[in-house]
Amino acid sequence: MNHEELLERTNQKLQAATDKRVADICSRLPHGESATHCVDCGLSIAQGRRDALPGVQHCISCQEINDRYGNHR
Ligand SMILES: [Zn+2]
């Protein structure tokens, strides 16, 4: 393997890692309509929280739990 090939492979690996990270972050960002009530516990979600986090689906308590323990579905 010559130097150029090595460089090319390294770039591809870096690019793949970046793509994965971006996709990961995007998948965690809420999308679309905010829920009026938490999808986990059913408590109403404060309007301020819904405005601040478009697409939010969880109340603060459930969000904290999800953030801490992961939210793998
Ligand atoms: Zn909740």
N, CA, C, O and the ligand as a Tripos MOL2 file, in Angstrom:
@<TRIPOS>MOLECULE
protein
  293   291    74     0     0
PROTEIN
NO_CHARGES

@<TRIPOS>ATOM
      1 N           0.8480   -1.1930    0.0000 N.3       1 MET1
      2 CA          0.0000    0.0000    0.0000 C.3       1 MET1
      3 C           0.8840    1.2430    0.0000 C.2       1 MET1
      4 O           1.7630    1.3740    0.8520 O.2       1 MET1
      5 N           0.6700    2.1300   -0.9160 N.am      2 ASN2
      6 CA          1.4810    3.3510   -0.9100 C.3       2 ASN2
      7 C           0.8510    4.4170   -0.0100 C.2       2 ASN2
      8 O          -0.2430    4.2510    0.5310 O.2       2 ASN2
      9 N           1.5620    5.4690    0.1150 N.am      3 HIS3
     10 CA          1.1660    6.5210    1.0610 C.3       3 HIS3
     11 C          -0.1980    7.1210    0.7130 C.2       3 HIS3
     12 O          -1.0100    7.4190    1.5880 O.2       3 HIS3
     13 N          -0.4220    7.2890   -0.6010 N.am      4 GLU4
     14 CA         -1.6770    7.9080   -1.0340 C.3       4 GLU4
     15 C          -2.8820    7.0460   -0.6860 C.2       4 GLU4
     16 O          -3.9230    7.5400   -0.2520 O.2       4 GLU4
     17 N          -2.7120    5.7430   -0.8880 N.am      5 GLU5
     18 CA         -3.8010    4.8170   -0.5640 C.3       5 GLU5
     19 C          -4.1170    4.8520    0.9280 C.2       5 GLU5
     20 O          -5.2740    4.8430    1.3500 O.2       5 GLU5
     21 N          -3.0370    4.8910    1.7080 N.am      6 LEU6
     22 CA         -3.1940    4.9370    3.1590 C.3       6 LEU6
     23 C          -3.9600    6.1920    3.5660 C.2       6 LEU6
     24 O          -4.8600    6.1450    4.4050 O.2       6 LEU6
     25 N          -3.5880    7.3000    2.9630 N.am      7 LEU7
     26 CA         -4.2350    8.5750    3.2470 C.3       7 LEU7
     27 C          -5.7150    8.5040    2.8750 C.2       7 LEU7
     28 O          -6.5880    8.9580    3.6150 O.2       7 LEU7
     29 N          -5.9660    7.9200    1.7010 N.am      8 GLU8
     30 CA         -7.3460    7.8040    1.2080 C.3       8 GLU8
     31 C          -8.1840    6.9630    2.1610 C.2       8 GLU8
     32 O          -9.3150    7.3210    2.4910 O.2       8 GLU8
     33 N          -7.6240    5.8510    2.5960 N.am      9 ARG9
     34 CA         -8.3680    4.9860    3.5210 C.3       9 ARG9
     35 C          -8.6530    5.6850    4.8350 C.2       9 ARG9
     36 O          -9.7410    5.5640    5.3970 O.2       9 ARG9
     37 N          -7.6600    6.4200    5.3190 N.am     10 THR10
     38 CA         -7.8290    7.1490    6.5760 C.3      10 THR10
     39 C          -8.9270    8.1910    6.4380 C.2      10 THR10
     40 O          -9.7510    8.3630    7.3360 O.2      10 THR10
     41 N          -8.9320    8.8820    5.3080 N.am     11 ASN11
     42 CA         -9.9650    9.8820    5.0680 C.3      11 ASN11
     43 C         -11.3440    9.2500    5.0360 C.2      11 ASN11
     44 O         -12.2970    9.8000    5.5860 O.2      11 ASN11
     45 N         -11.4520    8.0880    4.3890 N.am     12 GLN12
     46 CA        -12.7460    7.4090    4.3050 C.3      12 GLN12
     47 C         -13.2290    7.0040    5.6880 C.2      12 GLN12
     48 O         -14.4100    7.1220    6.0150 O.2      12 GLN12
     49 N         -12.2860    6.5230    6.4930 N.am     13 LYS13
     50 CA        -12.6510    6.1210    7.8530 C.3      13 LYS13
     51 C         -13.1310    7.3150    8.6600 C.2      13 LYS13
     52 O         -14.1310    7.2410    9.3750 O.2      13 LYS13
     53 N         -12.3970    8.4270    8.5340 N.am     14 LEU14
     54 CA        -12.7780    9.6370    9.2630 C.3      14 LEU14
     55 C         -14.1470   10.1090    8.8210 C.2      14 LEU14
     56 O         -14.9800   10.5000    9.6380 O.2      14 LEU14
     57 N         -14.3700   10.0670    7.5000 N.am     15 GLN15
     58 CA        -15.6430   10.5210    6.9510 C.3      15 GLN15
     59 C         -16.7800    9.6440    7.4630 C.2      15 GLN15
     60 O         -17.8420   10.1430    7.8340 O.2      15 GLN15
     61 N         -16.5500    8.3490    7.4810 N.am     16 ALA16
     62 CA        -17.5760    7.4300    7.9520 C.3      16 ALA16
     63 C         -17.8900    7.6900    9.4120 C.2      16 ALA16
     64 O         -19.0510    7.6530    9.8220 O.2      16 ALA16
     65 N         -16.8550    7.9530   10.1990 N.am     17 ALA17
     66 CA        -17.0610    8.2180   11.6180 C.3      17 ALA17
     67 C         -17.8510    9.5020   11.8120 C.2      17 ALA17
     68 O         -18.7300    9.5790   12.6700 O.2      17 ALA17
     69 N         -17.5290   10.5100   11.0040 N.am     18 THR18
     70 CA        -18.2500   11.7770   11.1000 C.3      18 THR18
     71 C         -19.7050   11.5940   10.6960 C.2      18 THR18
     72 O         -20.6060   12.0940   11.3710 O.2      18 THR18
     73 N         -19.9400   10.8860    9.6040 N.am     19 ASP19
     74 CA        -21.3070   10.6430    9.1510 C.3      19 ASP19
     75 C         -22.1150    9.9480   10.2320 C.2      19 ASP19
     76 O         -23.2660   10.2970   10.4940 O.2      19 ASP19
     77 N         -21.4890    8.9550   10.8550 N.am     20 LYS20
     78 CA        -22.1860    8.1900   11.8770 C.3      20 LYS20
     79 C         -22.5410    9.0890   13.0560 C.2      20 LYS20
     80 O         -23.6400    9.0100   13.6060 O.2      20 LYS20
     81 N         -21.5910    9.9480   13.4360 N.am     21 ARG21
     82 CA        -21.8210   10.8270   14.5760 C.3      21 ARG21
     83 C         -22.9480   11.8090   14.2740 C.2      21 ARG21
     84 O         -23.8050   12.0630   15.1200 O.2      21 ARG21
     85 N         -22.9400   12.3570   13.0640 N.am     22 VAL22
     86 CA        -23.9890   13.3090   12.6860 C.3      22 VAL22
     87 C         -25.3480   12.6110   12.6890 C.2      22 VAL22
     88 O         -26.3300   13.1520   13.1960 O.2      22 VAL22
     89 N         -25.3970   11.4080   12.1210 N.am     23 ALA23
     90 CA        -26.6520   10.6650   12.0890 C.3      23 ALA23
     91 C         -27.1310   10.3530   13.4980 C.2      23 ALA23
     92 O         -28.3260   10.3920   13.7900 O.2      23 ALA23
     93 N         -26.1870   10.0490   14.3500 N.am     24 ASP24
     94 CA        -26.4930    9.7310   15.7380 C.3      24 ASP24
     95 C         -27.1080   10.9360   16.4360 C.2      24 ASP24
     96 O         -28.1190   10.8210   17.1290 O.2      24 ASP24
     97 N         -26.4810   12.0960   16.2440 N.am     25 ILE25
     98 CA        -26.9750   13.3200   16.8750 C.3      25 ILE25
     99 C         -28.3530   13.6550   16.3180 C.2      25 ILE25
    100 O         -29.2590   14.0230   17.0660 O.2      25 ILE25
    101 N         -28.5080   13.5260   14.9990 N.am     26 CYS26
    102 CA        -29.7870   13.8460   14.3720 C.3      26 CYS26
    103 C         -30.8880   12.9370   14.8960 C.2      26 CYS26
    104 O         -32.0100   13.3890   15.1260 O.2      26 CYS26
    105 N         -30.5770   11.6580   15.0860 N.am     27 SER27
    106 CA        -31.5950   10.7160   15.5300 C.3      27 SER27
    107 C         -32.0320   11.0210   16.9590 C.2      27 SER27
    108 O         -33.1140   10.6140   17.3820 O.2      27 SER27
    109 N         -31.1970   11.7320   17.6970 N.am     28 ARG28
    110 CA        -31.5490   12.0600   19.0730 C.3      28 ARG28
    111 C         -32.3340   13.3570   19.1670 C.2      28 ARG28
    112 O         -33.0510   13.5920   20.1390 O.2      28 ARG28
    113 N         -32.1920   14.2040   18.1400 N.am     29 LEU29
    114 CA        -32.9220   15.4580   18.1700 C.3      29 LEU29
    115 C         -34.3960   15.1940   17.9160 C.2      29 LEU29
    116 O         -34.7590   14.3980   17.0500 O.2      29 LEU29
    117 N         -35.2320   15.8680   18.6760 N.am     30 PRO30
    118 CA        -36.6520   15.6840   18.4460 C.3      30 PRO30
    119 C         -37.0840   16.3160   17.1260 C.2      30 PRO30
    120 O         -36.5190   17.3170   16.6840 O.2      30 PRO30
    121 N         -38.0780   15.7230   16.5190 N.am     31 HIS31
    122 CA        -38.5850   16.2320   15.2480 C.3      31 HIS31
    123 C         -40.0870   16.4290   15.3290 C.2      31 HIS31
    124 O         -40.7780   15.7860   16.1190 O.2      31 HIS31
    125 N         -40.5650   17.3210   14.5060 N.am     32 GLY32
    126 CA        -42.0020   17.4490   14.3000 C.3      32 GLY32
    127 C         -42.7390   18.0480   15.4790 C.2      32 GLY32
    128 O         -42.2000   18.8710   16.2190 O.2      32 GLY32
    129 N         -43.9740   17.6250   15.6380 N.am     33 GLU33
    130 CA        -44.8510   18.1820   16.6430 C.3      33 GLU33
    131 C         -44.4040   17.8160   18.0400 C.2      33 GLU33
    132 O         -43.9910   16.6860   18.3010 O.2      33 GLU33
    133 N         -44.4890   18.7790   18.9330 N.am     34 SER34
    134 CA        -44.2380   18.4810   20.3400 C.3      34 SER34
    135 C         -45.4650   17.7840   20.9070 C.2      34 SER34
    136 O         -46.6010   18.1000   20.5540 O.2      34 SER34
    137 N         -45.2110   16.8380   21.7860 N.am     35 ALA35
    138 CA        -46.3160   16.1670   22.4490 C.3      35 ALA35
    139 C         -46.8520   17.0710   23.5580 C.2      35 ALA35
    140 O         -46.0840   17.7720   24.2160 O.2      35 ALA35
    141 N         -48.1490   17.0530   23.7590 N.am     36 THR36
    142 CA        -48.7070   17.8460   24.8590 C.3      36 THR36
    143 C         -48.5320   17.1100   26.1750 C.2      36 THR36
    144 O         -48.4890   17.7150   27.2460 O.2      36 THR36
    145 N         -48.4300   15.7770   26.0710 N.am     37 HIS37
    146 CA        -48.2380   14.9620   27.2670 C.3      37 HIS37
    147 C         -47.0850   14.0020   27.0370 C.2      37 HIS37
    148 O         -46.8750   13.5150   25.9260 O.2      37 HIS37
    149 N         -46.3500   13.7390   28.0920 N.am     38 CYS38
    150 CA        -45.2070   12.8490   28.0160 C.3      38 CYS38
    151 C         -45.6440   11.4750   27.5000 C.2      38 CYS38
    152 O         -46.6340   10.9140   27.9690 O.2      38 CYS38
    153 N         -44.8960   10.9420   26.5300 N.am     39 VAL39
    154 CA        -45.2670    9.6530   25.9580 C.3      39 VAL39
    155 C         -44.9560    8.5160   26.9300 C.2      39 VAL39
    156 O         -45.4680    7.4070   26.7740 O.2      39 VAL39
    157 N         -44.1280    8.7840   27.9210 N.am     40 ASP40
    158 CA        -43.7690    7.7340   28.8730 C.3      40 ASP40
    159 C         -44.6930    7.7090   30.0790 C.2      40 ASP40
    160 O         -45.2360    6.6580   30.4170 O.2      40 ASP40
    161 N         -44.8810    8.8580   30.7380 N.am     41 CYS41
    162 CA        -45.6310    8.8610   31.9850 C.3      41 CYS41
    163 C         -46.9850    9.5390   31.8520 C.2      41 CYS41
    164 O         -47.8250    9.4070   32.7420 O.2      41 CYS41
    165 N         -47.2160   10.2650   30.7550 N.am     42 GLY42
    166 CA        -48.5270   10.8600   30.5340 C.3      42 GLY42
    167 C         -48.7350   12.2070   31.2020 C.2      42 GLY42
    168 O         -49.8080   12.7990   31.0880 O.2      42 GLY42
    169 N         -47.7220   12.6930   31.8970 N.am     43 LEU43
    170 CA        -47.8340   14.0240   32.4900 C.3      43 LEU43
    171 C         -47.8250   15.0710   31.3920 C.2      43 LEU43
    172 O         -47.2100   14.8850   30.3420 O.2      43 LEU43
    173 N         -48.5150   16.1750   31.6470 N.am     44 SER44
    174 CA        -48.5050   17.2350   30.6470 C.3      44 SER44
    175 C         -47.1230   17.8840   30.6030 C.2      44 SER44
    176 O         -46.4510   18.0240   31.6250 O.2      44 SER44
    177 N         -46.7180   18.2760   29.3980 N.am     45 ILE45
    178 CA        -45.4120   18.9090   29.2100 C.3      45 ILE45
    179 C         -45.6430   20.4130   29.1620 C.2      45 ILE45
    180 O         -46.5060   20.8960   28.4290 O.2      45 ILE45
    181 N         -44.8650   21.1450   29.9490 N.am     46 ALA46
    182 CA        -45.0290   22.5940   30.0340 C.3      46 ALA46
    183 C         -44.8830   23.2310   28.6540 C.2      46 ALA46
    184 O         -44.0560   22.8110   27.8440 O.2      46 ALA46
    185 N         -45.7030   24.2520   28.4050 N.am     47 GLN47
    186 CA        -45.6620   24.9270   27.1050 C.3      47 GLN47
    187 C         -44.2670   25.4720   26.8110 C.2      47 GLN47
    188 O         -43.7920   25.3880   25.6780 O.2      47 GLN47
    189 N         -43.6100   26.0310   27.8280 N.am     48 GLY48
    190 CA        -42.2800   26.5890   27.6360 C.3      48 GLY48
    191 C         -41.2930   25.5430   27.1610 C.2      48 GLY48
    192 O         -40.4330   25.8100   26.3220 O.2      48 GLY48
    193 N         -41.4310   24.3470   27.7150 N.am     49 ARG49
    194 CA        -40.5540   23.2410   27.3230 C.3      49 ARG49
    195 C         -40.8450   22.8130   25.8930 C.2      49 ARG49
    196 O         -39.9290   22.5080   25.1300 O.2      49 ARG49
    197 N         -42.1030   22.7930   25.5410 N.am     50 ARG50
    198 CA        -42.4740   22.4070   24.1690 C.3      50 ARG50
    199 C         -41.9790   23.4300   23.1630 C.2      50 ARG50
    200 O         -41.5540   23.0790   22.0620 O.2      50 ARG50
    201 N         -42.0370   24.7080   23.5510 N.am     51 ASP51
    202 CA        -41.5480   25.7620   22.6590 C.3      51 ASP51
    203 C         -40.0360   25.6980   22.5130 C.2      51 ASP51
    204 O         -39.4900   25.9180   21.4310 O.2      51 ASP51
    205 N         -39.3670   25.3920   23.6270 N.am     52 ALA52
    206 CA        -37.8990   25.3800   23.6280 C.3      52 ALA52
    207 C         -37.3620   24.1750   22.8800 C.2      52 ALA52
    208 O         -36.2850   24.2380   22.2880 O.2      52 ALA52
    209 N         -38.1090   23.0720   22.9040 N.am     53 LEU53
    210 CA        -37.6440   21.8330   22.2930 C.3      53 LEU53
    211 C         -38.6760   21.3290   21.2950 C.2      53 LEU53
    212 O         -39.5190   20.4990   21.6350 O.2      53 LEU53
    213 N         -38.6130   21.8240   20.0740 N.am     54 PRO54
    214 CA        -39.5880   21.3730   19.0760 C.3      54 PRO54
    215 C         -39.5510   19.8590   18.9190 C.2      54 PRO54
    216 O         -38.4820   19.2720   18.7510 O.2      54 PRO54
    217 N         -40.6940   19.2450   18.9720 N.am     55 GLY55
    218 CA        -40.7610   17.7980   18.8070 C.3      55 GLY55
    219 C         -40.5470   17.0350   20.0950 C.2      55 GLY55
    220 O         -40.4470   15.8080   20.0850 O.2      55 GLY55
    221 N         -40.4750   17.7510   21.2030 N.am     56 VAL56
    222 CA        -40.2310   17.0710   22.4750 C.3      56 VAL56
    223 C         -41.3790   16.1010   22.7770 C.2      56 VAL56
    224 O         -42.5500   16.4100   22.5520 O.2      56 VAL56
    225 N         -41.0210   14.9410   23.2830 N.am     57 GLN57
    226 CA        -42.0100   13.8920   23.5340 C.3      57 GLN57
    227 C         -42.0620   13.4660   24.9970 C.2      57 GLN57
    228 O         -42.9280   12.6870   25.3950 O.2      57 GLN57
    229 N         -41.1390   13.9760   25.7850 N.am     58 HIS58
    230 CA        -41.0320   13.5280   27.1780 C.3      58 HIS58
    231 C         -41.0550   14.7100   28.1270 C.2      58 HIS58
    232 O         -40.6180   15.8080   27.7850 O.2      58 HIS58
    233 N         -41.5720   14.4700   29.3260 N.am     59 CYS59
    234 CA        -41.4840   15.4770   30.3790 C.3      59 CYS59
    235 C         -40.0320   15.5350   30.8670 C.2      59 CYS59
    236 O         -39.2050   14.6970   30.5080 O.2      59 CYS59
    237 N         -39.7510   16.5300   31.6810 N.am     60 ILE60
    238 CA        -38.3670   16.7230   32.1260 C.3      60 ILE60
    239 C         -37.8520   15.4850   32.8600 C.2      60 ILE60
    240 O         -36.7190   15.0560   32.6390 O.2      60 ILE60
    241 N         -38.6800   14.9140   33.7300 N.am     61 SER61
    242 CA        -38.2360   13.7490   34.5070 C.3      61 SER61
    243 C         -37.8610   12.5940   33.5990 C.2      61 SER61
    244 O         -36.7900   12.0050   33.7470 O.2      61 SER61
    245 N         -38.7400   12.2670   32.6590 N.am     62 CYS62
    246 CA        -38.4660   11.1320   31.7760 C.3      62 CYS62
    247 C         -37.2760   11.4350   30.8700 C.2      62 CYS62
    248 O         -36.4830   10.5470   30.5590 O.2      62 CYS62
    249 N         -37.1570   12.7000   30.4480 N.am     63 GLN63
    250 CA        -36.0240   13.0730   29.6040 C.3      63 GLN63
    251 C         -34.7180   12.8430   30.3440 C.2      63 GLN63
    252 O         -33.7440   12.3450   29.7790 O.2      63 GLN63
    253 N         -34.7130   13.2170   31.6270 N.am     64 GLU64
    254 CA        -33.4990   13.0310   32.4270 C.3      64 GLU64
    255 C         -33.1460   11.5560   32.5510 C.2      64 GLU64
    256 O         -31.9810   11.1720   32.4470 O.2      64 GLU64
    257 N         -34.1480   10.7520   32.7710 N.am     65 ILE65
    258 CA        -33.9190    9.3100   32.8730 C.3      65 ILE65
    259 C         -33.3860    8.7800   31.5470 C.2      65 ILE65
    260 O         -32.4380    7.9960   31.5190 O.2      65 ILE65
    261 N         -33.9920    9.2070   30.4650 N.am     66 ASN66
    262 CA        -33.5480    8.7550   29.1550 C.3      66 ASN66
    263 C         -32.1240    9.2000   28.8710 C.2      66 ASN66
    264 O         -31.3150    8.4380   28.3410 O.2      66 ASN66
    265 N         -31.8230   10.4580   29.2340 N.am     67 ASP67
    266 CA        -30.4790   10.9740   28.9880 C.3      67 ASP67
    267 C         -29.4550   10.2010   29.8040 C.2      67 ASP67
    268 O         -28.3470    9.9300   29.3410 O.2      67 ASP67
    269 N         -29.8400    9.8510   31.0220 N.am     68 ARG68
    270 CA        -28.9000    9.1860   31.9130 C.3      68 ARG68
    271 C         -28.6970    7.7350   31.5440 C.2      68 ARG68
    272 O         -27.5690    7.2400   31.5280 O.2      68 ARG68
    273 N         -29.7940    7.0500   31.2450 N.am     69 TYR69
    274 CA        -29.6960    5.6110   31.0270 C.3      69 TYR69
    275 C         -29.7710    5.2230   29.5580 C.2      69 TYR69
    276 O         -29.7200    4.0430   29.2110 O.2      69 TYR69
    277 N         -29.8910    6.2250   28.7040 N.am     70 GLY70
    278 CA        -30.0080    5.9310   27.2900 C.3      70 GLY70
    279 C         -31.4500    5.6670   26.9410 C.2      70 GLY70
    280 O         -32.2640    5.3130   27.7940 O.2      70 GLY70
    281 N         -31.7470    5.8430   25.6880 N.am     71 ASN71
    282 CA        -33.1280    5.7080   25.2370 C.3      71 ASN71
    283 C         -33.1400    4.8440   23.9860 C.2      71 ASN71
    284 O         -33.4660    5.3030   22.8920 O.2      71 ASN71
    285 N         -32.7830    3.6090   24.1720 N.am     72 HIS72
    286 CA        -32.6720    2.7250   23.0190 C.3      72 HIS72
    287 C         -33.9950    2.0330   22.7560 C.2      72 HIS72
    288 O         -34.5090    1.2790   23.5830 O.2      72 HIS72
    289 N         -34.5270    2.3150   21.5760 N.am     73 ARG73
    290 CA        -35.8050    1.7090   21.2460 C.3      73 ARG73
    291 C         -35.6560    0.7040   20.1530 C.2      73 ARG73
    292 O         -36.6400    0.0880   19.7430 O.2      73 ARG73
    293 ZN        -42.7100   11.6610   31.6820 Zn       74 ZN74
@<TRIPOS>BOND
     1     1     2 1
     2     2     3 1
     3     3     4 2
     4     3     5 am
     5     5     6 1
     6     6     7 1
     7     7     8 2
     8     7     9 am
     9     9    10 1
    10    10    11 1
    11    11    12 2
    12    11    13 am
    13    13    14 1
    14    14    15 1
    15    15    16 2
    16    15    17 am
    17    17    18 1
    18    18    19 1
    19    19    20 2
    20    19    21 am
    21    21    22 1
    22    22    23 1
    23    23    24 2
    24    23    25 am
    25    25    26 1
    26    26    27 1
    27    27    28 2
    28    27    29 am
    29    29    30 1
    30    30    31 1
    31    31    32 2
    32    31    33 am
    33    33    34 1
    34    34    35 1
    35    35    36 2
    36    35    37 am
    37    37    38 1
    38    38    39 1
    39    39    40 2
    40    39    41 am
    41    41    42 1
    42    42    43 1
    43    43    44 2
    44    43    45 am
    45    45    46 1
    46    46    47 1
    47    47    48 2
    48    47    49 am
    49    49    50 1
    50    50    51 1
    51    51    52 2
    52    51    53 am
    53    53    54 1
    54    54    55 1
    55    55    56 2
    56    55    57 am
    57    57    58 1
    58    58    59 1
    59    59    60 2
    60    59    61 am
    61    61    62 1
    62    62    63 1
    63    63    64 2
    64    63    65 am
    65    65    66 1
    66    66    67 1
    67    67    68 2
    68    67    69 am
    69    69    70 1
    70    70    71 1
    71    71    72 2
    72    71    73 am
    73    73    74 1
    74    74    75 1
    75    75    76 2
    76    75    77 am
    77    77    78 1
    78    78    79 1
    79    79    80 2
    80    79    81 am
    81    81    82 1
    82    82    83 1
    83    83    84 2
    84    83    85 am
    85    85    86 1
    86    86    87 1
    87    87    88 2
    88    87    89 am
    89    89    90 1
    90    90    91 1
    91    91    92 2
    92    91    93 am
    93    93    94 1
    94    94    95 1
    95    95    96 2
    96    95    97 am
    97    97    98 1
    98    98    99 1
    99    99   100 2
   100    99   101 am
   101   101   102 1
   102   102   103 1
   103   103   104 2
   104   103   105 am
   105   105   106 1
   106   106   107 1
   107   107   108 2
   108   107   109 am
   109   109   110 1
   110   110   111 1
   111   111   112 2
   112   111   113 am
   113   113   114 1
   114   114   115 1
   115   115   116 2
   116   115   117 am
   117   117   118 1
   118   118   119 1
   119   119   120 2
   120   119   121 am
   121   121   122 1
   122   122   123 1
   123   123   124 2
   124   123   125 am
   125   125   126 1
   126   126   127 1
   127   127   128 2
   128   127   129 am
   129   129   130 1
   130   130   131 1
   131   131   132 2
   132   131   133 am
   133   133   134 1
   134   134   135 1
   135   135   136 2
   136   135   137 am
   137   137   138 1
   138   138   139 1
   139   139   140 2
   140   139   141 am
   141   141   142 1
   142   142   143 1
   143   143   144 2
   144   143   145 am
   145   145   146 1
   146   146   147 1
   147   147   148 2
   148   147   149 am
   149   149   150 1
   150   150   151 1
   151   151   152 2
   152   151   153 am
   153   153   154 1
   154   154   155 1
   155   155   156 2
   156   155   157 am
   157   157   158 1
   158   158   159 1
   159   159   160 2
   160   159   161 am
   161   161   162 1
   162   162   163 1
   163   163   164 2
   164   163   165 am
   165   165   166 1
   166   166   167 1
   167   167   168 2
   168   167   169 am
   169   169   170 1
   170   170   171 1
   171   171   172 2
   172   171   173 am
   173   173   174 1
   174   174   175 1
   175   175   176 2
   176   175   177 am
   177   177   178 1
   178   178   179 1
   179   179   180 2
   180   179   181 am
   181   181   182 1
   182   182   183 1
   183   183   184 2
   184   183   185 am
   185   185   186 1
   186   186   187 1
   187   187   188 2
   188   187   189 am
   189   189   190 1
   190   190   191 1
   191   191   192 2
   192   191   193 am
   193   193   194 1
   194   194   195 1
   195   195   196 2
   196   195   197 am
   197   197   198 1
   198   198   199 1
   199   199   200 2
   200   199   201 am
   201   201   202 1
   202   202   203 1
   203   203   204 2
   204   203   205 am
   205   205   206 1
   206   206   207 1
   207   207   208 2
   208   207   209 am
   209   209   210 1
   210   210   211 1
   211   211   212 2
   212   211   213 am
   213   213   214 1
   214   214   215 1
   215   215   216 2
   216   215   217 am
   217   217   218 1
   218   218   219 1
   219   219   220 2
   220   219   221 am
   221   221   222 1
   222   222   223 1
   223   223   224 2
   224   223   225 am
   225   225   226 1
   226   226   227 1
   227   227   228 2
   228   227   229 am
   229   229   230 1
   230   230   231 1
   231   231   232 2
   232   231   233 am
   233   233   234 1
   234   234   235 1
   235   235   236 2
   236   235   237 am
   237   237   238 1
   238   238   239 1
   239   239   240 2
   240   239   241 am
   241   241   242 1
   242   242   243 1
   243   243   244 2
   244   243   245 am
   245   245   246 1
   246   246   247 1
   247   247   248 2
   248   247   249 am
   249   249   250 1
   250   250   251 1
   251   251   252 2
   252   251   253 am
   253   253   254 1
   254   254   255 1
   255   255   256 2
   256   255   257 am
   257   257   258 1
   258   258   259 1
   259   259   260 2
   260   259   261 am
   261   261   262 1
   262   262   263 1
   263   263   264 2
   264   263   265 am
   265   265   266 1
   266   266   267 1
   267   267   268 2
   268   267   269 am
   269   269   270 1
   270   270   271 1
   271   271   272 2
   272   271   273 am
   273   273   274 1
   274   274   275 1
   275   275   276 2
   276   275   277 am
   277   277   278 1
   278   278   279 1
   279   279   280 2
   280   279   281 am
   281   281   282 1
   282   282   283 1
   283   283   284 2
   284   283   285 am
   285   285   286 1
   286   286   287 1
   287   287   288 2
   288   287   289 am
   289   289   290 1
   290   290   291 1
   291   291   292 2
@<TRIPOS>SUBSTRUCTURE
     1 MET1         2 RESIDUE 1 A MET
     2 ASN2         6 RESIDUE 1 A ASN
     3 HIS3        10 RESIDUE 1 A HIS
     4 GLU4        14 RESIDUE 1 A GLU
     5 GLU5        18 RESIDUE 1 A GLU
     6 LEU6        22 RESIDUE 1 A LEU
     7 LEU7        26 RESIDUE 1 A LEU
     8 GLU8        30 RESIDUE 1 A GLU
     9 ARG9        34 RESIDUE 1 A ARG
    10 THR10       38 RESIDUE 1 A THR
    11 ASN11       42 RESIDUE 1 A ASN
    12 GLN12       46 RESIDUE 1 A GLN
    13 LYS13       50 RESIDUE 1 A LYS
    14 LEU14       54 RESIDUE 1 A LEU
    15 GLN15       58 RESIDUE 1 A GLN
    16 ALA16       62 RESIDUE 1 A ALA
    17 ALA17       66 RESIDUE 1 A ALA
    18 THR18       70 RESIDUE 1 A THR
    19 ASP19       74 RESIDUE 1 A ASP
    20 LYS20       78 RESIDUE 1 A LYS
    21 ARG21       82 RESIDUE 1 A ARG
    22 VAL22       86 RESIDUE 1 A VAL
    23 ALA23       90 RESIDUE 1 A ALA
    24 ASP24       94 RESIDUE 1 A ASP
    25 ILE25       98 RESIDUE 1 A ILE
    26 CYS26      102 RESIDUE 1 A CYS
    27 SER27      106 RESIDUE 1 A SER
    28 ARG28      110 RESIDUE 1 A ARG
    29 LEU29      114 RESIDUE 1 A LEU
    30 PRO30      118 RESIDUE 1 A PRO
    31 HIS31      122 RESIDUE 1 A HIS
    32 GLY32      126 RESIDUE 1 A GLY
    33 GLU33      130 RESIDUE 1 A GLU
    34 SER34      134 RESIDUE 1 A SER
    35 ALA35      138 RESIDUE 1 A ALA
    36 THR36      142 RESIDUE 1 A THR
    37 HIS37      146 RESIDUE 1 A HIS
    38 CYS38      150 RESIDUE 1 A CYS
    39 VAL39      154 RESIDUE 1 A VAL
    40 ASP40      158 RESIDUE 1 A ASP
    41 CYS41      162 RESIDUE 1 A CYS
    42 GLY42      166 RESIDUE 1 A GLY
    43 LEU43      170 RESIDUE 1 A LEU
    44 SER44      174 RESIDUE 1 A SER
    45 ILE45      178 RESIDUE 1 A ILE
    46 ALA46      182 RESIDUE 1 A ALA
    47 GLN47      186 RESIDUE 1 A GLN
    48 GLY48      190 RESIDUE 1 A GLY
    49 ARG49      194 RESIDUE 1 A ARG
    50 ARG50      198 RESIDUE 1 A ARG
    51 ASP51      202 RESIDUE 1 A ASP
    52 ALA52      206 RESIDUE 1 A ALA
    53 LEU53      210 RESIDUE 1 A LEU
    54 PRO54      214 RESIDUE 1 A PRO
    55 GLY55      218 RESIDUE 1 A GLY
    56 VAL56      222 RESIDUE 1 A VAL
    57 GLN57      226 RESIDUE 1 A GLN
    58 HIS58      230 RESIDUE 1 A HIS
    59 CYS59      234 RESIDUE 1 A CYS
    60 ILE60      238 RESIDUE 1 A ILE
    61 SER61      242 RESIDUE 1 A SER
    62 CYS62      246 RESIDUE 1 A CYS
    63 GLN63      250 RESIDUE 1 A GLN
    64 GLU64      254 RESIDUE 1 A GLU
    65 ILE65      258 RESIDUE 1 A ILE
    66 ASN66      262 RESIDUE 1 A ASN
    67 ASP67      266 RESIDUE 1 A ASP
    68 ARG68      270 RESIDUE 1 A ARG
    69 TYR69      274 RESIDUE 1 A TYR
    70 GLY70      278 RESIDUE 1 A GLY
    71 ASN71      282 RESIDUE 1 A ASN
    72 HIS72      286 RESIDUE 1 A HIS
    73 ARG73      290 RESIDUE 1 A ARG
    74 ZN74       293 GROUP 0 **** ****
